[in-house]
Amino acid sequence: MSDPGWISILPPVLAIVLAVGTRQVYLSLAGGIWLGWTIMNDWHPGRGLAGAIESTVAVLGSAGDARVIMFTLVIGALIATVEASGGVAGFVGWLERNRWVTGPRRAQLLAWAIGVVVFIESNITVLVAGSVARPLFDRYKTSREKLAYIIDSTSAPICILIPLNAWGAYNLGLLSGVGVENPLGVFLGSIPYNFYAFAAVFLALVTVLFGIDLGPMKAAEARAAQGVVLRPGSTPMMDEGVLSSTEEPPIPPRAINMVLPIVVMVLTMPLGLWITGSGDLRAGSGSTSVLWAVLAGLAAGWALMLGQRAFSIDELVKIGLRGAGGLVPLALILLLAIALGNVADDLGTGAFVARITEGVLPPAAFLPLIFLVSSAIAFSIGSSWGTFAIMIPIAVPAAALLGFNLSPFLAAALSGGVFGDHCSPISDTTIISSMAAATDHVDHVRTQLPYALIGGLVATVGFAIVGATL
């Protein structure tokens, strides 16, 4: 079905509505995939089911997608290893002994600071911040929903502002692909105009400093203040068994057992980009570099445990497998989210949303229009990177033909992709943030939405003001 028009938006809409209404993310994603393939098979539900199954299996046939799934399982092994080593307890103890964290506000500020400082890759950012801050949030009776919001709002928004990381390399490649002569210059010029990224990071800081709890977040904080970690009936995105072991570590808790694997992981990321890009960080493979980074972190953790005679190789393998098993639900969600994104791409969902809004407003409104269209696409397909691939080839060449500065148009496309991704319950970045905070995914989406909408409003106004000066 080459041009289904408005019907192309039905699969992601169904997935989003079911996810919010039923809180069953797995079935919601599967329902969206099935509907998409049913549409492409002339509304035959049986052939649609067969196509949905085969397309989901085919996700693993993509090397990049398979690396993402492997990354999920390996990070589970790393988290379990660090936890079993007493590394998290050692680091938390070090922070408290040195009076770095003495209460809930400083715990939140620590999570925010890690999100800002660790800008190599968004998934690594949220996983590092979540692993470090989660025990502190639980200890000081701050909700995991608040943690998920903070790390989600300081991961992609920070990463999108940095040219020499996986996000920058990807977007520089897209700019080169549409014939931009100076991709790095255009990207650097877009940074001051990336209004949603700045709004999201600043609003998260203000929320931490002044304790601003909006909408559902207020209820989550009130529950956590009573010592109830999770909402009754909720399903955390990570098995609690991975986070806390009933066995005492065979060695005294040491901060180095958490710090060194994380440092190795963070430093390996740009090294991987440099190697896979043959000396050019911008040309490197983000998915390969992320997988290498997590594997290097796991290897460092194992080396520490063997060097300290804490565990045998057999015991480390068992711990790693237990950790990987705890993240199988997340791997399944990512598998289904990728499959849904693929079927939306086959149906032309993003292109349809872009086409129906193209040229409906005067030139002065181009920038806010691009931002809003990018937001709608990202919300519908659950992928900021997929949105960039759709919108950059539309927005940047259009700006060039009209003789405008390319940087604000690039910023509008990037800002919209991150904003829509933050609001979407089928977003892989949002899913990983829920996992890193070990909270219910739909609870994270609901509590984050009011803050994201405020940031989106600020960005819309900002782009309208800039657009009026074109």
C-alpha positions as a printed NumPy array, in Angstrom:
array([[  0.   ,   0.   ,   0.   ],
       [  2.109,   2.875,  -1.303],
       [  0.108,   5.939,  -0.23 ],
       [ -2.473,   5.165,   2.482],
       [ -2.808,   8.819,   3.515],
       [ -4.41 ,   9.446,   6.888],
       [ -4.724,   5.717,   7.526],
       [ -0.949,   5.631,   8.012],
       [ -1.258,   7.339,  11.398],
       [ -3.628,   4.688,  12.806],
       [ -0.997,   2.118,  13.976],
       [  1.043,   4.518,  16.158],
       [ -2.133,   6.209,  17.381],
       [ -3.573,   2.834,  18.408],
       [ -0.354,   1.93 ,  20.235],
       [ -0.304,   5.262,  22.074],
       [ -3.985,   5.137,  23.065],
       [ -3.726,   1.534,  24.272],
       [ -0.514,   2.246,  26.201],
       [ -2.047,   5.178,  28.05 ],
       [ -5.459,   3.546,  28.528],
       [ -4.447,   0.004,  29.503],
       [ -0.87 ,   0.507,  30.826],
       [  0.015,  -2.683,  28.902],
       [  2.942,  -1.471,  26.82 ],
       [  3.749,  -4.854,  25.254],
       [  0.248,  -5.507,  23.949],
       [ -0.129,  -1.877,  22.86 ],
       [  2.987,  -1.985,  20.704],
       [  2.042,  -5.396,  19.341],
       [ -1.435,  -4.092,  18.495],
       [  0.039,  -1.177,  16.546],
       [  2.334,  -3.513,  14.591],
       [ -0.542,  -5.859,  13.785],
       [ -2.779,  -3.016,  12.603],
       [ -0.017,  -1.635,  10.385],
       [  0.556,  -4.954,   8.676],
       [ -3.189,  -5.552,   8.416],
       [ -3.488,  -2.251,   6.526],
       [ -0.627,  -3.218,   4.212],
       [ -2.29 ,  -6.579,   3.55 ],
       [ -5.577,  -5.037,   2.364],
       [ -7.138,  -5.241,   5.827],
       [ -6.773,  -9.022,   6.055],
       [ -6.24 ,  -9.676,   9.801],
       [ -4.7  , -13.135,   9.345],
       [ -2.103, -12.015,   6.826],
       [ -1.572,  -8.928,   8.977],
       [ -0.725, -11.121,  11.974],
       [  1.712, -13.183,   9.908],
       [  3.359, -10.042,   8.587],
       [  3.592,  -8.562,  12.093],
       [  5.346, -11.668,  13.422],
       [  7.8  , -11.861,  10.541],
       [  8.575,  -8.13 ,  10.65 ],
       [  9.31 ,  -8.343,  14.365],
       [ 11.67 , -11.261,  13.774],
       [ 13.282,  -9.31 ,  10.929],
       [ 14.273,  -6.522,  13.347],
       [ 17.091,  -8.759,  14.534],
       [ 18.272,  -9.048,  10.921],
       [ 19.403,  -5.417,  11.116],
       [ 22.87 ,  -5.178,  12.631],
       [ 22.137,  -1.798,  14.202],
       [ 18.869,  -2.947,  15.775],
       [ 20.464,  -6.179,  17.005],
       [ 23.195,  -4.13 ,  18.684],
       [ 20.541,  -2.104,  20.529],
       [ 18.939,  -5.311,  21.854],
       [ 22.352,  -6.696,  22.851],
       [ 23.212,  -3.391,  24.524],
       [ 20.086,  -3.73 ,  26.666],
       [ 21.037,  -7.197,  27.877],
       [ 24.694,  -6.324,  28.483],
       [ 23.779,  -3.221,  30.485],
       [ 21.657,  -5.491,  32.672],
       [ 24.712,  -7.67 ,  33.279],
       [ 26.777,  -4.568,  34.105],
       [ 24.198,  -3.215,  36.557],
       [ 23.956,  -6.566,  38.319],
       [ 27.75 ,  -6.868,  38.518],
       [ 28.182,  -3.383,  39.972],
       [ 25.376,  -4.013,  42.457],
       [ 26.779,  -7.399,  43.55 ],
       [ 30.234,  -5.86 ,  44.022],
       [ 28.909,  -3.302,  46.483],
       [ 30.009,  -0.519,  44.13 ],
       [ 26.755,   1.442,  44.32 ],
       [ 26.646,   1.165,  48.113],
       [ 30.292,   2.205,  48.27 ],
       [ 29.74 ,   5.267,  46.082],
       [ 26.61 ,   6.31 ,  47.962],
       [ 28.507,   5.924,  51.223],
       [ 31.357,   8.041,  49.871],
       [ 28.944,  10.796,  48.829],
       [ 27.324,  10.846,  52.249],
       [ 30.608,  10.717,  54.184],
       [ 31.824,  13.717,  52.21 ],
       [ 28.513,  15.519,  52.694],
       [ 27.854,  15.657,  48.934],
       [ 24.329,  14.319,  49.359],
       [ 22.512,  15.051,  52.602],
       [ 18.88 ,  15.119,  51.54 ],
       [ 16.377,  14.75 ,  48.712],
       [ 17.231,  18.031,  46.982],
       [ 20.915,  17.19 ,  46.697],
       [ 20.05 ,  13.689,  45.47 ],
       [ 17.991,  15.257,  42.689],
       [ 20.718,  17.79 ,  41.942],
       [ 23.235,  14.939,  41.634],
       [ 21.015,  13.18 ,  39.074],
       [ 20.657,  16.441,  37.122],
       [ 24.401,  17.123,  37.197],
       [ 25.277,  13.645,  35.942],
       [ 22.814,  14.083,  33.085],
       [ 24.511,  17.336,  32.097],
       [ 28.104,  16.139,  32.451],
       [ 27.819,  12.694,  30.832],
       [ 26.871,  13.838,  27.332],
       [ 28.501,  11.106,  25.245],
       [ 25.293,   9.201,  24.463],
       [ 21.753,   9.536,  25.793],
       [ 21.292,   5.91 ,  26.842],
       [ 24.586,   5.88 ,  28.73 ],
       [ 23.622,   9.183,  30.364],
       [ 20.327,   7.911,  31.775],
       [ 21.792,   4.577,  32.853],
       [ 24.689,   6.18 ,  34.727],
       [ 22.455,   8.777,  36.375],
       [ 19.814,   6.191,  37.229],
       [ 22.277,   3.716,  38.728],
       [ 23.941,   6.338,  40.904],
       [ 20.901,   8.316,  42.023],
       [ 18.241,   5.608,  42.414],
       [ 19.417,   4.347,  45.842],
       [ 19.61 ,   7.95 ,  47.074],
       [ 16.112,   8.751,  45.817],
       [ 14.755,   5.678,  47.616],
       [ 16.653,   6.514,  50.809],
       [ 15.439,  10.103,  50.921],
       [ 11.881,   9.187,  49.902],
       [ 11.826,  10.916,  46.542],
       [  9.776,   9.277,  43.81 ],
       [ 11.367,   7.261,  41.044],
       [  9.047,   9.097,  38.668],
       [ 10.908,  12.298,  39.581],
       [ 14.203,  10.538,  38.903],
       [ 12.971,   9.316,  35.505],
       [ 11.872,  12.855,  34.62 ],
       [ 15.197,  14.421,  35.61 ],
       [ 17.392,  11.956,  33.748],
       [ 15.12 ,  11.949,  30.678],
       [ 15.232,  15.75 ,  30.569],
       [ 19.022,  15.929,  30.796],
       [ 19.922,  13.129,  28.381],
       [ 18.659,  13.782,  24.855],
       [ 18.373,  17.572,  25.413],
       [ 22.064,  17.731,  26.376],
       [ 23.229,  15.209,  23.759],
       [ 21.485,  17.097,  20.944],
       [ 23.58 ,  20.179,  21.754],
       [ 26.918,  18.386,  21.336],
       [ 28.324,  17.885,  17.811],
       [ 30.981,  15.276,  18.638],
       [ 28.942,  12.426,  20.068],
       [ 26.641,   9.784,  18.575],
       [ 23.787,  12.292,  18.159],
       [ 26.026,  14.878,  16.559],
       [ 27.638,  12.354,  14.228],
       [ 24.211,  11.17 ,  13.08 ],
       [ 22.857,  14.642,  12.348],
       [ 26.058,  15.834,  10.694],
       [ 25.714,  12.84 ,   8.383],
       [ 22.13 ,  13.826,   7.545],
       [ 23.227,  17.392,   6.795],
       [ 25.98 ,  16.147,   4.517],
       [ 23.442,  13.92 ,   2.782],
       [ 21.248,  16.893,   1.823],
       [ 24.195,  18.775,   0.331],
       [ 25.047,  21.216,   3.13 ],
       [ 28.553,  22.483,   2.429],
       [ 29.497,  23.187,   6.052],
       [ 27.544,  20.713,   8.219],
       [ 29.518,  21.39 ,  11.399],
       [ 29.105,  25.155,  11.031],
       [ 25.355,  24.838,  10.5  ],
       [ 25.068,  22.485,  13.482],
       [ 27.062,  24.799,  15.744],
       [ 24.926,  27.714,  14.566],
       [ 21.756,  25.802,  15.482],
       [ 22.736,  25.323,  19.134],
       [ 21.585,  28.771,  20.402],
       [ 18.21 ,  28.22 ,  18.677],
       [ 17.566,  24.773,  20.173],
       [ 14.936,  26.198,  22.479],
       [ 13.333,  22.969,  23.688],
       [ 16.656,  21.448,  24.734],
       [ 17.541,  24.488,  26.845],
       [ 13.998,  24.757,  28.233],
       [ 13.921,  21.09 ,  29.262],
       [ 17.289,  21.208,  31.03 ],
       [ 16.557,  24.536,  32.749],
       [ 13.051,  23.487,  33.837],
       [ 14.446,  20.27 ,  35.337],
       [ 16.951,  22.333,  37.349],
       [ 14.244,  24.742,  38.522],
       [ 12.081,  21.77 ,  39.493],
       [ 14.927,  20.369,  41.588],
       [ 15.84 ,  23.646,  43.285],
       [ 12.306,  24.777,  44.09 ],
       [ 10.496,  21.428,  44.422],
       [  7.972,  22.106,  41.657],
       [  5.606,  19.127,  41.429],
       [  3.038,  19.422,  38.652],
       [ -0.025,  17.26 ,  38.069],
       [  0.584,  13.524,  38.567],
       [  4.097,  14.209,  39.893],
       [  2.575,  15.717,  43.036],
       [  0.775,  12.446,  43.805],
       [  3.925,  10.43 ,  43.091],
       [  5.969,  12.586,  45.469],
       [  3.309,  12.345,  48.185],
       [  3.323,   8.551,  47.854],
       [  7.127,   8.359,  47.982],
       [  7.17 ,  10.589,  51.077],
       [  5.181,   7.853,  52.818],
       [  7.873,   5.325,  51.966],
       [  5.926,   3.694,  49.11 ],
       [  8.495,   3.355,  46.34 ],
       [  6.129,   2.341,  43.52 ],
       [  2.466,   2.963,  42.807],
       [  0.383,  -0.06 ,  43.882],
       [ -0.253,  -2.213,  40.819],
       [  2.552,  -0.656,  38.81 ],
       [  5.107,  -2.655,  36.829],
       [  8.66 ,  -1.32 ,  37.122],
       [ 10.735,  -1.441,  33.965],
       [ 13.519,  -3.331,  35.743],
       [ 13.308,  -6.459,  37.868],
       [ 13.885,  -5.395,  41.472],
       [ 16.043,  -8.498,  41.896],
       [ 18.649,  -6.892,  39.651],
       [ 18.768,  -3.791,  41.825],
       [ 19.195,  -5.43 ,  45.193],
       [ 20.806,  -8.695,  46.068],
       [ 19.833, -10.573,  49.208],
       [ 23.434, -11.722,  49.575],
       [ 26.054,  -9.581,  51.283],
       [ 28.973,  -8.615,  49.008],
       [ 32.004, -10.781,  49.793],
       [ 34.161,  -7.628,  50.021],
       [ 33.686,  -4.237,  51.721],
       [ 31.693,  -1.754,  49.581],
       [ 34.082,   0.325,  47.479],
       [ 33.173,   3.295,  45.276],
       [ 35.83 ,   2.287,  42.744],
       [ 33.815,  -0.809,  41.875],
       [ 31.139,   1.447,  40.382],
       [ 33.199,   4.443,  39.283],
       [ 35.813,   2.6  ,  37.209],
       [ 33.356,   0.58 ,  35.03 ],
       [ 31.345,   3.748,  34.359],
       [ 34.445,   5.785,  33.501],
       [ 35.647,   3.032,  31.158],
       [ 32.223,   2.898,  29.552],
       [ 32.033,   6.67 ,  29.023],
       [ 35.581,   6.936,  27.633],
       [ 35.115,   3.978,  25.285],
       [ 32.181,   5.679,  23.545],
       [ 34.192,   8.376,  21.681],
       [ 36.971,   5.848,  21.084],
       [ 34.428,   3.587,  19.383],
       [ 33.185,   6.488,  17.262],
       [ 36.78 ,   7.273,  16.261],
       [ 37.578,   3.647,  15.341],
       [ 34.34 ,   2.947,  13.441],
       [ 34.64 ,   6.312,  11.694],
       [ 38.227,   5.591,  10.577],
       [ 39.524,   8.54 ,  12.526],
       [ 36.444,  10.749,  12.024],
       [ 34.181,  10.917,  15.087],
       [ 31.351,  12.301,  12.96 ],
       [ 31.388,   9.24 ,  10.687],
       [ 31.391,   6.666,  13.497],
       [ 28.673,   4.116,  14.231],
       [ 26.677,   5.112,  17.299],
       [ 25.132,   1.682,  17.871],
       [ 28.491,  -0.097,  17.569],
       [ 30.218,   2.388,  19.856],
       [ 27.529,   2.125,  22.529],
       [ 27.731,  -1.673,  22.531],
       [ 31.514,  -1.595,  22.72 ],
       [ 31.332,   0.918,  25.581],
       [ 29.004,  -1.218,  27.68 ],
       [ 31.033,  -4.369,  27.006],
       [ 34.2  ,  -2.515,  28.044],
       [ 32.501,  -1.361,  31.243],
       [ 31.412,  -4.919,  31.999],
       [ 34.931,  -6.202,  31.349],
       [ 36.34 ,  -3.587,  33.734],
       [ 33.833,  -4.626,  36.396],
       [ 34.746,  -8.271,  36.019],
       [ 38.469,  -7.473,  36.129],
       [ 37.976,  -5.597,  39.399],
       [ 36.059,  -8.484,  40.94 ],
       [ 38.648, -11.04 ,  39.869],
       [ 41.491,  -8.801,  41.058],
       [ 39.837,  -8.381,  44.459],
       [ 39.055, -12.114,  44.617],
       [ 35.399, -11.28 ,  45.233],
       [ 33.902, -13.712,  42.726],
       [ 35.04 , -16.546,  40.521],
       [ 34.488, -16.443,  36.758],
       [ 31.622, -18.918,  37.168],
       [ 29.943, -16.659,  39.735],
       [ 30.405, -13.576,  37.539],
       [ 28.798, -15.373,  34.61 ],
       [ 25.798, -16.276,  36.775],
       [ 25.499, -12.692,  38.055],
       [ 25.712, -11.347,  34.507],
       [ 23.064, -13.739,  33.23 ],
       [ 20.778, -12.816,  36.114],
       [ 21.191,  -9.147,  35.273],
       [ 20.6  ,  -9.717,  31.563],
       [ 17.489, -11.73 ,  32.406],
       [ 16.144,  -8.846,  34.474],
       [ 16.205,  -6.62 ,  31.405],
       [ 14.558,  -9.038,  28.993],
       [ 11.226,  -7.14 ,  29.37 ],
       [ 12.948,  -3.947,  28.236],
       [ 14.611,  -5.747,  25.334],
       [ 11.188,  -7.004,  24.264],
       [  9.708,  -3.507,  24.409],
       [ 12.575,  -2.121,  22.349],
       [ 12.137,  -4.935,  19.832],
       [  8.432,  -4.127,  19.477],
       [  9.064,  -0.356,  19.384],
       [ 11.56 ,  -0.779,  16.542],
       [  9.138,  -3.039,  14.665],
       [  6.371,  -0.449,  15.081],
       [  8.708,   2.275,  13.824],
       [  9.523,   0.153,  10.789],
       [  5.889,  -0.433,   9.884],
       [  5.153,   3.282,  10.366],
       [  8.013,   4.026,   7.994],
       [  6.669,   1.534,   5.449],
       [  3.259,   3.185,   5.642],
       [  4.79 ,   6.639,   5.255],
       [  3.416,   7.954,   8.567],
       [  6.082,  10.609,   9.043],
       [  6.043,  11.735,   5.432],
       [  2.232,  12.019,   5.529],
       [  2.281,  14.198,   8.665],
       [  4.921,  16.415,   7.083],
       [  3.059,  16.632,   3.748],
       [ -0.329,  17.652,   5.133],
       [  1.2  ,  20.562,   7.03 ],
       [  3.575,  21.751,   4.321],
       [  2.822,  25.224,   3.008],
       [ -0.264,  25.854,   5.135],
       [  1.194,  28.874,   6.916],
       [  2.98 ,  32.055,   5.777],
       [  6.807,  32.215,   5.733],
       [  6.978,  33.934,   9.146],
       [  5.449,  30.813,  10.697],
       [  7.83 ,  28.339,   9.058],
       [  9.978,  27.818,  12.152],
       [  7.176,  27.057,  14.654],
       [  5.517,  24.935,  11.955],
       [  8.654,  22.84 ,  11.508],
       [  8.939,  22.469,  15.287],
       [  5.312,  21.346,  15.662],
       [  5.446,  18.978,  12.68 ],
       [  8.657,  17.406,  13.999],
       [  6.97 ,  17.036,  17.392],
       [  3.952,  15.304,  15.862],
       [  6.135,  12.918,  13.872],
       [  8.325,  12.044,  16.871],
       [  5.251,  11.485,  19.037],
       [  3.71 ,   9.248,  16.38 ],
       [  6.732,   7.091,  15.586],
       [  8.469,   7.231,  18.996],
       [ 11.875,   8.064,  17.569],
       [ 13.715,  11.374,  17.597],
       [ 16.396,  10.005,  15.258],
       [ 13.736,   8.783,  12.846],
       [ 12.166,  12.226,  12.978],
       [ 15.501,  13.876,  12.185],
       [ 15.857,  11.612,   9.145],
       [ 12.423,  12.737,   7.923],
       [ 12.516,  16.438,   8.774],
       [ 16.091,  17.524,   8.059],
       [ 15.796,  16.653,   4.333],
       [ 12.559,  18.689,   4.262],
       [ 13.382,  21.696,   6.449],
       [ 16.995,  22.421,   5.525],
       [ 16.652,  22.346,   1.697],
       [ 13.45 ,  24.437,   1.975],
       [ 15.317,  27.055,   3.995],
       [ 18.153,  27.039,   1.451],
       [ 15.752,  27.59 ,  -1.457],
       [ 14.155,  30.524,   0.368],
       [ 17.567,  32.037,   1.113],
       [ 17.223,  31.764,   4.902],
       [ 19.861,  30.967,   7.511],
       [ 19.871,  27.168,   7.765],
       [ 20.716,  26.918,  11.47 ],
       [ 17.333,  27.995,  12.959],
       [ 15.514,  25.554,  10.668],
       [ 17.802,  22.722,  11.728],
       [ 17.246,  23.69 ,  15.366],
       [ 13.453,  23.62 ,  14.907],
       [ 13.604,  20.103,  13.432],
       [ 15.922,  18.87 ,  16.198],
       [ 13.94 ,  20.529,  18.999],
       [ 10.665,  19.105,  17.739],
       [ 12.136,  15.627,  17.479],
       [ 13.283,  15.668,  21.091],
       [ 10.042,  17.241,  22.377],
       [  7.747,  14.769,  20.615],
       [  9.979,  11.908,  21.71 ],
       [  9.722,  13.038,  25.344],
       [  5.923,  13.029,  25.168],
       [  5.57 ,   9.666,  23.409],
       [  4.972,   6.462,  25.404],
       [  6.411,   4.418,  22.531],
       [  9.74 ,   6.262,  22.503],
       [ 12.814,   4.093,  23.057],
       [ 14.591,   6.92 ,  24.912],
       [ 11.637,   7.372,  27.252],
       [ 11.444,   3.606,  27.775],
       [ 15.128,   3.415,  28.742],
       [ 14.662,   6.33 ,  31.166],
       [ 11.856,   4.38 ,  32.844],
       [ 14.145,   1.373,  33.044],
       [ 17.066,   3.351,  34.475],
       [ 14.811,   4.727,  37.207],
       [ 13.156,   1.31 ,  37.709],
       [  9.682,   2.82 ,  37.552],
       [  6.487,   2.032,  35.671],
       [  6.815,   3.3  ,  32.117],
       [  3.342,   4.8  ,  31.746],
       [  3.72 ,   6.45 ,  35.166],
       [  6.907,   8.096,  33.869],
       [  5.153,   9.349,  30.727],
       [  2.212,  10.754,  32.691],
       [  4.329,  12.537,  35.305],
       [  6.781,  13.946,  32.739],
       [  4.146,  15.228,  30.313],
       [  3.236,  18.516,  32.096],
       [  6.896,  19.544,  32.223],
       [  7.476,  18.557,  28.599],
       [  4.432,  20.557,  27.5  ],
       [  5.746,  23.664,  29.276],
       [  9.079,  23.234,  27.511],
       [  7.245,  22.718,  24.219],
       [  5.272,  25.928,  24.724],
       [  8.446,  27.889,  25.464],
       [ 10.076,  26.472,  22.333],
       [  7.048,  27.278,  20.172],
       [  7.084,  30.893,  21.335],
       [ 10.834,  31.094,  20.801],
       [ 10.621,  29.805,  17.242],
       [  7.677,  32.142,  16.538],
       [  9.742,  35.129,  17.66 ],
       [ 12.735,  34.08 ,  15.534],
       [ 10.43 ,  33.251,  12.618],
       [  8.954,  36.762,  12.732],
       [ 12.421,  38.186,  12.044],
       [ 13.025,  36.119,   8.899]])
